[in-house]
Amino acid sequence: MDYEIRYATDAEFAAVAELDGASFGFHYGEQELADARLDIDPARIRIAARGPQIVGVSAELSFVMALPGGADVPTLGLTWVSVELTHRRRGVLSALVEEQLRRRTAAGDAAAVLSASEGGIYGRYGFGVATRVAHTVVRRRRARLSRAADPSAVRRLTTDQARPLLPELHERWRRQTPAGVSRDERRWQFLLLESEHLRRGRSGLFHLVHPDGYVSYRIKSEWGEGDPQHQCWVTDYAPASAEGHAALWQTLLSMDLVGTIESYVVPLDDPVQLMLGDPRGVKVTHVGDSLWVRPLDVTQLLGERRYAVEVECVLEVRDELLGDGRYLLRGDRDGATCVRTDRIPDVTLGVSDLGAVSLGGTRLAQIARAGRLQADDVALVGRIDVALLADQEPAHGTPF
Ligand SMILES: CC(C)(COP(=O)(O)OP(=O)(O)OC[C@H]1O[C@@H](n2cnc3c(N)ncnc32)[C@H](O)[C@@H]1OP(=O)(O)O)[C@@H](O)C(=O)NCCC(=O)NCCS
């Protein structure tokens, strides 16, 4: 197929949004279009165009992402990916994504990341599932902290009051959380919008702010004929210390009229379940893949992170798009180096599997059990598996 890959012009923004809407099943009205200019940067929308017709879109975000141990690496986020219905399965997506991955590797990004609409699309481009998302449902009337926390340092604030405080608190949370991605001013503006189409029948935003973290939420009223069962939908969750975490949960659990506190942003291993007298007060009703990671610069991605125990090994990474490579990795809790080498590899694996294990949330041992890596020394694979583990589940924390 004959098309040109380039950045969209500002005048093409509405056409890009129209294509995105048609692909995901909704129309962009005036408000939606204005809000979309905050969701993505109109200057970073890559398109495939046949003359004046846009047949494919893949928008780019640039941010830093925290690795286990706290270092940040420059990262490409992909979003708004869609191809015109009449032009599918002819290689448009492949042409767009492969060009982006090559160009951003040359620009120095350590990895590309995305959330996938369907599971079968991105493995072929070298993306692997690195983090998981959980739908958490806390049954408020059943959930009591076994050791009551002091909520007096928590303030309930309006968006205008909370706005100057949230970025610094979020940044503190992010730097402790593997996979945590940074937010620029545009992202903050988008996340705090109150348009009806973003509220989805829920209230405006409320914010509980502690000196060590915050929780933002919306309420959906459900009066239940005399048995109120409002839903508290947590949209943003950034407790940055154990004290802040306990105080914020103590406050959330005191919301009379609320039946459930629900969220897709409370991490899978959040300690709240262990803090309740009855752990069944928290239910996880769905677990799915969240952040897919595609290594672009292996030396950065592995060399900048920290390792749970001392490790030394040679990894061979199979990568059809950017080229195979062998890497000598040495690391521990204090530092690491990862350099190209000619040495015989201890472990050979695909680049998507390296992406999956890179943030410590997917286990190398599981990839070995799936028969997806080659290694002679089983004991060494076991040590690398433990070294790669992060102290907590990675979570990127910002929808995009
Ligand atoms: C997903 C989408 C962008 C794919 O675009 P496309 O131009 O048809 O993709 P390509 O022709 O480049 O496909 C490349 C390969 O991926 C496969 N593929 C594409 N979409 C797939 C899907 N949804 N599930 C499984 N495989 C898929 C193709 O079969 C092809 O495989 P091959 O290389 O073995 O032949 C397009 O179907 C779309 O717009 N879907 C709706 C919106 C959406 O889900 N976007 C993704 C958001 S994360």
The ligand as an SDF file (V2000), in Angstrom:
LIG
                    3D

 48 50  0  0  0  0  0  0  0  0999 V2000
   -5.2150   -3.0880   15.9970 C   0  0  0  0  0  0  0  0  0  0  0  0
   -5.1230   -2.3370   14.6750 C   0  0  0  0  0  0  0  0  0  0  0  0
   -4.4790   -0.9840   14.9300 C   0  0  0  0  0  0  0  0  0  0  0  0
   -4.2650   -3.1820   13.7270 C   0  0  0  0  0  0  0  0  0  0  0  0
   -3.9900   -2.4250   12.5470 O   0  0  0  0  0  0  0  0  0  0  0  0
   -3.6140   -3.1540   11.1590 P   0  0  0  0  0  0  0  0  0  0  0  0
   -3.0760   -2.1230   10.2460 O   0  0  0  0  0  0  0  0  0  0  0  0
   -4.7460   -3.9810   10.7040 O   0  0  0  0  0  0  0  0  0  0  0  0
   -2.4440   -4.1090   11.6160 O   0  0  0  0  0  0  0  0  0  0  0  0
   -1.3450   -4.7610   10.6160 P   0  0  0  0  0  0  0  0  0  0  0  0
   -1.9650   -5.0420    9.2940 O   0  0  0  0  0  0  0  0  0  0  0  0
   -0.1160   -3.9220   10.6110 O   0  0  0  0  0  0  0  0  0  0  0  0
   -1.1070   -6.0970   11.3950 O   0  0  0  0  0  0  0  0  0  0  0  0
    0.1450   -6.6070   11.7370 C   0  0  0  0  0  0  0  0  0  0  0  0
   -0.0300   -7.9690   12.3170 C   0  0  0  0  0  0  0  0  0  0  0  0
   -0.8140   -7.8890   13.5150 O   0  0  0  0  0  0  0  0  0  0  0  0
   -1.9440   -8.7480   13.4330 C   0  0  0  0  0  0  0  0  0  0  0  0
   -3.0460   -8.0970   14.1190 N   0  0  0  0  0  0  0  0  0  0  0  0
   -3.5110   -6.8530   13.8870 C   0  0  0  0  0  0  0  0  0  0  0  0
   -4.5060   -6.5790   14.7300 N   0  0  0  0  0  0  0  0  0  0  0  0
   -4.6630   -7.6640   15.5160 C   0  0  0  0  0  0  0  0  0  0  0  0
   -5.5430   -7.9680   16.5800 C   0  0  0  0  0  0  0  0  0  0  0  0
   -6.4810   -7.0920   16.9910 N   0  0  0  0  0  0  0  0  0  0  0  0
   -5.4230   -9.1650   17.1770 N   0  0  0  0  0  0  0  0  0  0  0  0
   -4.4940  -10.0430   16.7560 C   0  0  0  0  0  0  0  0  0  0  0  0
   -3.6240   -9.7950   15.7480 N   0  0  0  0  0  0  0  0  0  0  0  0
   -3.7230   -8.6100   15.1340 C   0  0  0  0  0  0  0  0  0  0  0  0
   -2.1970   -8.8940   11.9450 C   0  0  0  0  0  0  0  0  0  0  0  0
   -2.9080  -10.0700   11.6660 O   0  0  0  0  0  0  0  0  0  0  0  0
   -0.7830   -8.9360   11.4000 C   0  0  0  0  0  0  0  0  0  0  0  0
   -0.2450  -10.2030   11.6290 O   0  0  0  0  0  0  0  0  0  0  0  0
    0.9000  -10.8110   10.6770 P   0  0  0  0  0  0  0  0  0  0  0  0
    2.0550   -9.8600   10.7480 O   0  0  0  0  0  0  0  0  0  0  0  0
    1.1950  -12.1340   11.2860 O   0  0  0  0  0  0  0  0  0  0  0  0
    0.2790  -10.8670    9.3300 O   0  0  0  0  0  0  0  0  0  0  0  0
   -6.5110   -2.1450   14.0250 C   0  0  0  0  0  0  0  0  0  0  0  0
   -7.1130   -3.4080   13.8770 O   0  0  0  0  0  0  0  0  0  0  0  0
   -7.4440   -1.2450   14.8240 C   0  0  0  0  0  0  0  0  0  0  0  0
   -7.4930   -0.0340   14.6020 O   0  0  0  0  0  0  0  0  0  0  0  0
   -8.2190   -1.8260   15.7710 N   0  0  0  0  0  0  0  0  0  0  0  0
   -9.1880   -1.0750   16.5800 C   0  0  0  0  0  0  0  0  0  0  0  0
   -8.5390   -0.1120   17.5540 C   0  0  0  0  0  0  0  0  0  0  0  0
   -7.5220   -0.7930   18.4480 C   0  0  0  0  0  0  0  0  0  0  0  0
   -7.7980   -1.7940   19.0850 O   0  0  0  0  0  0  0  0  0  0  0  0
   -6.3150   -0.2180   18.4660 N   0  0  0  0  0  0  0  0  0  0  0  0
   -5.2280   -0.6880   19.3180 C   0  0  0  0  0  0  0  0  0  0  0  0
   -5.2090    0.1340   20.5410 C   0  0  0  0  0  0  0  0  0  0  0  0
   -4.0360   -0.4170   21.7450 S   0  0  0  0  0  0  0  0  0  0  0  0
  1  2  1  0
  2  3  1  0
  2  4  1  0
  2 36  1  0
  4  5  1  0
  5  6  1  0
  6  7  2  0
  6  8  1  0
  6  9  1  0
  9 10  1  0
 10 11  2  0
 10 12  1  0
 10 13  1  0
 13 14  1  0
 14 15  1  0
 15 16  1  0
 15 30  1  0
 16 17  1  0
 17 18  1  0
 17 28  1  0
 18 19  1  0
 18 27  1  0
 19 20  2  0
 20 21  1  0
 21 22  1  0
 21 27  2  0
 22 23  1  0
 22 24  2  0
 24 25  1  0
 25 26  2  0
 26 27  1  0
 28 29  1  0
 28 30  1  0
 30 31  1  0
 31 32  1  0
 32 33  2  0
 32 34  1  0
 32 35  1  0
 36 37  1  0
 36 38  1  0
 38 39  2  0
 38 40  1  0
 40 41  1  0
 41 42  1  0
 42 43  1  0
 43 44  2  0
 43 45  1  0
 45 46  1  0
 46 47  1  0
 47 48  1  0
M  END
$$$$
